[in-house]
């Protein structure tokens, strides 16, 4: 059973607001406790994760492009809606960044 769009249209902004409140509250709590928001180690880890996520997203986009080209030319497949492909590319890039930053943060340098 799917939710109607009117309910989903209300749930999404509420979730965004709750996540924003949680992030601001956590940062304020860390600032009051004296915890640094970004030191050299976290900047290096974030940079490594960002570069790797950019490469993963680029290779994923290239694979999608080749799949579409070869699918259309060789197998006569129909065109796919570009919106879904953009969403998939964004999800792959962002989720890979989050996972890699977590892995590099646990693993260390």
C-alpha positions as CSV (number, residue, x, y, z in Angstrom):
1,X,0.0,0.0,0.0
2,X,1.5,3.3,-1.1
3,X,1.1,6.5,0.7
4,X,-0.6,9.3,-1.2
5,X,1.6,12.2,-2.4
6,X,-0.1,14.7,-0.1
7,X,1.1,12.8,2.9
8,X,4.6,12.2,1.4
9,X,4.8,15.9,0.6
10,X,4.3,16.6,4.3
11,X,6.6,13.8,5.6
12,X,9.6,14.7,3.5
13,X,10.0,18.4,4.8
14,X,9.3,17.2,8.3
15,X,12.1,14.6,8.1
16,X,14.5,17.2,6.5
17,X,13.7,19.7,9.4
18,X,14.3,17.0,12.0
19,X,17.6,16.0,10.5
20,X,18.7,19.6,10.4
21,X,17.7,20.2,14.0
22,X,19.7,17.0,15.0
23,X,22.8,18.2,13.1
24,X,22.6,21.7,14.6
25,X,22.0,20.3,18.1
26,X,25.0,17.9,17.8
27,X,27.3,20.6,16.5
28,X,26.3,23.0,19.3
29,X,26.8,20.3,21.9
30,X,30.2,19.5,20.5
31,X,31.2,23.1,20.4
32,X,30.2,23.7,24.1
33,X,32.2,20.6,25.1
34,X,35.3,21.9,23.3
35,X,35.4,19.1,20.7
36,X,36.9,20.4,17.5
37,X,34.6,20.3,14.5
38,X,37.4,19.5,12.0
39,X,41.0,18.8,12.7
40,X,43.7,17.8,10.2
41,X,42.9,14.1,10.5
42,X,39.2,14.5,9.7
43,X,40.0,16.9,6.9
44,X,42.4,14.3,5.4
45,X,39.9,11.5,5.8
46,X,37.1,13.6,4.3
47,X,39.3,14.5,1.4
48,X,40.2,10.9,0.6
49,X,36.6,9.8,0.9
50,X,35.5,12.7,-1.4
51,X,38.1,11.9,-4.1
52,X,37.2,8.2,-4.0
53,X,33.4,8.9,-4.1
54,X,33.9,11.3,-7.0
55,X,35.8,8.6,-8.9
56,X,33.1,5.9,-8.1
57,X,30.3,8.3,-9.2
58,X,32.2,9.1,-12.4
59,X,32.8,5.4,-13.3
60,X,29.2,4.6,-12.5
61,X,28.0,7.4,-14.8
62,X,30.3,6.2,-17.6
63,X,28.9,2.6,-17.1
64,X,25.4,3.9,-17.3
65,X,26.2,5.9,-20.5
66,X,27.8,2.9,-22.2
67,X,24.9,0.7,-21.1
68,X,22.4,3.1,-22.7
69,X,24.5,3.5,-25.9
70,X,25.1,-0.2,-26.4
71,X,21.6,-1.1,-25.3
72,X,20.1,1.3,-27.8
73,X,22.4,0.5,-30.7
74,X,22.9,-3.2,-30.3
75,X,19.8,-4.5,-28.6
76,X,17.3,-1.9,-29.7
77,X,16.2,-1.1,-26.1
78,X,13.9,1.7,-25.3
79,X,15.1,5.0,-23.8
80,X,15.1,5.2,-20.0
81,X,13.8,8.2,-18.1
82,X,16.8,10.4,-17.3
83,X,15.4,11.4,-13.9
84,X,15.9,7.9,-12.5
85,X,19.4,7.7,-13.9
86,X,20.3,11.0,-12.2
87,X,18.8,9.8,-8.9
88,X,20.8,6.6,-9.2
89,X,24.0,8.5,-9.9
90,X,23.5,10.8,-7.0
91,X,22.7,8.0,-4.6
92,X,25.8,6.0,-5.6
93,X,28.0,9.0,-5.2
94,X,26.6,10.2,-1.9
95,X,26.2,6.8,-0.3
96,X,29.8,5.8,-1.3
97,X,31.1,9.1,0.2
98,X,29.3,8.4,3.5
99,X,30.5,4.8,3.7
100,X,34.1,5.6,2.7
101,X,34.3,8.4,5.2
102,X,33.1,6.0,7.9
103,X,35.5,3.3,6.8
104,X,38.5,5.7,6.6
105,X,37.5,7.2,10.0
106,X,37.5,3.7,11.7
107,X,40.6,2.5,9.9
108,X,42.7,5.5,10.6
109,X,45.4,6.9,8.4
